[in-house]
């Protein structure tokens, strides 16, 4: 377990072993994110802790829904204040990354009178990548984004090495 979880768990055990009921929330981040509510109750015999009962509840879905609600509220507040679109999309994408850490999202916009997409928001992409590709050409052989903009249809690709729009 990561040190932060071990420390939290150790603290919980130490406190409950002193006879104190403990409630805690625990988050585990690996390939997916899990959130648990833990209730630890000492079982006393002759006023001494003889054992501990644990109730562990998976609250991951509840956490995701609550987080999504706060993301939506933040985005709606930003829109009501007429904040710029980059700020609004950054909030949306960063919030989505909290829910799904392995996701790398971005938003592009078609340049007026051009067959190119310009970056609007890209909080999880490196500036080095953005600098190497400041504009995305629109066309059937210009990667997933270029093809999607060209065909005006979603593009689903399981392996870019085997799809013709990704050929060098």
Phi and psi in degrees as a GROMACS rama.xvg file:
@    title "Ramachandran Plot"
@    xaxis  label "Phi"
@    yaxis  label "Psi"
@TYPE xy
-60.3436  152.895  UNK-2
-54.9264  -40.8116  UNK-3
-62.43  -37.973  UNK-4
-72.1584  -42.355  UNK-5
-59.9236  -42.6642  UNK-6
-64.4225  -43.5274  UNK-7
-64.1111  -43.7477  UNK-8
-65.8489  -43.2973  UNK-9
-60.7714  -44.134  UNK-10
-62.1279  -42.1441  UNK-11
-61.1819  -47.1903  UNK-12
-63.2261  -44.0648  UNK-13
-60.8999  -44.7502  UNK-14
-67.9672  -41.2082  UNK-15
-71.4828  -30.2425  UNK-16
-70.0449  -16.1452  UNK-17
-87.4318  1.215  UNK-18
97.8482  8.68434  UNK-19
-98.24  131.546  UNK-20
-66.4423  143.576  UNK-21
-132.773  138.219  UNK-22
-124.932  136.658  UNK-23
-148.971  158.827  UNK-24
-116.487  136.526  UNK-25
-126.422  131.966  UNK-26
-115.023  132.963  UNK-27
-119.362  122.39  UNK-28
-111.432  117.176  UNK-29
-140.9  -126.808  UNK-30
-63.1274  -28.0539  UNK-31
-131.365  169.5  UNK-32
-109.578  130.076  UNK-33
-123.584  141.961  UNK-34
-126.616  132.957  UNK-35
-128.81  144.306  UNK-36
-101.06  132.4  UNK-37
-122.674  127.829  UNK-38
-115.594  121.905  UNK-39
-114.776  126.206  UNK-40
-124.003  125.899  UNK-41
-72.9812  143.899  UNK-42
-107.311  115.375  UNK-43
-98.5178  135.993  UNK-44
-129.58  121.489  UNK-45
54.3582  42.5711  UNK-46
63.6089  18.5708  UNK-47
-123.69  146.894  UNK-48
-71.946  117.044  UNK-49
-99.6302  -27.8598  UNK-50
-163.2  177.983  UNK-51
-133.755  135.906  UNK-52
-104.884  140.578  UNK-53
-119.597  137.306  UNK-54
-121.306  117.841  UNK-55
-118.757  125.855  UNK-56
-122.502  128.802  UNK-57
-76.9116  115.131  UNK-58
-114.631  23.7958  UNK-59
-57.8495  -48.8352  UNK-60
-65.1537  -40.1285  UNK-61
-61.1972  -42.5725  UNK-62
-62.7857  -45.2285  UNK-63
-60.621  -45.0196  UNK-64
-65.0838  -41.9586  UNK-65
-64.381  -42.7823  UNK-66
-64.281  -42.9916  UNK-67
-61.3012  -41.9582  UNK-68
-59.387  -42.7335  UNK-69
-68.7147  -34.0285  UNK-70
-64.4392  -48.5962  UNK-71
-58.0649  -45.6265  UNK-72
-60.5326  -43.0971  UNK-73
-62.3957  -45.1545  UNK-74
-63.6603  -44.4121  UNK-75
-63.3131  -38.4244  UNK-76
-63.0408  -43.5351  UNK-77
-63.6071  -41.2069  UNK-78
-64.6921  -39.6201  UNK-79
-66.9324  -24.9569  UNK-80
-91.1091  5.67235  UNK-81
56.816  38.5052  UNK-82
-69.3392  155.971  UNK-83
-64.5154  154.384  UNK-84
-63.279  -34.046  UNK-85
-60.4047  -45.291  UNK-86
-62.5237  -43.4678  UNK-87
-64.5687  -47.9799  UNK-88
-67.7954  -35.7375  UNK-89
-58.8565  -44.0858  UNK-90
-60.9274  -45.6604  UNK-91
-61.5352  -49.9187  UNK-92
-68.4354  -39.3772  UNK-93
-65.5177  -37.9313  UNK-94
-65.1853  -42.3447  UNK-95
-63.5408  -34.6062  UNK-96
-67.2265  -31.4101  UNK-97
-63.1161  -38.5075  UNK-98
-76.6929  -37.9001  UNK-99
-131.783  83.3668  UNK-100
-57.9212  -26.3706  UNK-101
-80.6548  -4.43028  UNK-102
-81.1927  136.915  UNK-103
-122.784  100.295  UNK-104
-107.081  159.055  UNK-105
-156.606  164.694  UNK-106
-129.315  134.801  UNK-107
-121.903  166.383  UNK-108
-140.126  138.323  UNK-109
-69.6022  131.566  UNK-110
-72.6748  137.482  UNK-111
-61.8531  132.729  UNK-112
60.0668  21.5269  UNK-113
-130.749  158.625  UNK-114
-102.369  54.4027  UNK-115
-142.305  152.767  UNK-116
-106.332  137.904  UNK-117
-109.732  147.918  UNK-118
-70.3472  134.782  UNK-119
-106.563  -49.0356  UNK-120
-145.125  134.948  UNK-121
-155.672  56.1418  UNK-122
-63.8855  -22.1217  UNK-123
-104.961  4.56072  UNK-124
-100.522  145.675  UNK-125
-72.1463  147.254  UNK-126
-62.0304  -31.2611  UNK-127
-60.0902  -44.5817  UNK-128
-63.1761  -46.4065  UNK-129
-62.6857  -40.6257  UNK-130
-66.5898  -32.9043  UNK-131
-75.1496  -23.1064  UNK-132
-134.042  70.8709  UNK-133
-67.6396  -24.8728  UNK-134
-136.321  147.624  UNK-135
-109.388  116.407  UNK-136
-65.9393  142.521  UNK-137
-93.7644  125.061  UNK-138
172.307  166.594  UNK-139
-69.2136  -16.37  UNK-140
-118.206  29.8137  UNK-141
-118.419  51.1547  UNK-142
70.7398  -178.218  UNK-143
-63.7852  -45.7923  UNK-144
-66.2337  -45.0996  UNK-145
-61.3047  -40.716  UNK-146
-68.382  -42.8322  UNK-147
-62.6864  -43.1845  UNK-148
-66.7616  -37.9666  UNK-149
-66.5887  -46.8105  UNK-150
-88.5104  -13.0847  UNK-151
55.7661  37.1303  UNK-152
-135.057  151.087  UNK-153
-61.579  146.902  UNK-154
-121.977  122.489  UNK-155
-115.376  120.285  UNK-156
-129.227  124.328  UNK-157
-88.1069  -25.2352  UNK-158
-147.971  106.867  UNK-159
-65.607  -20.5413  UNK-160
-71.1566  -17.7722  UNK-161
-112.371  10.7636  UNK-162
-115.526  129.125  UNK-163
-61.864  -28.1573  UNK-164
-69.9045  -9.97753  UNK-165
-105.401  7.63247  UNK-166
-68.4462  142.019  UNK-167
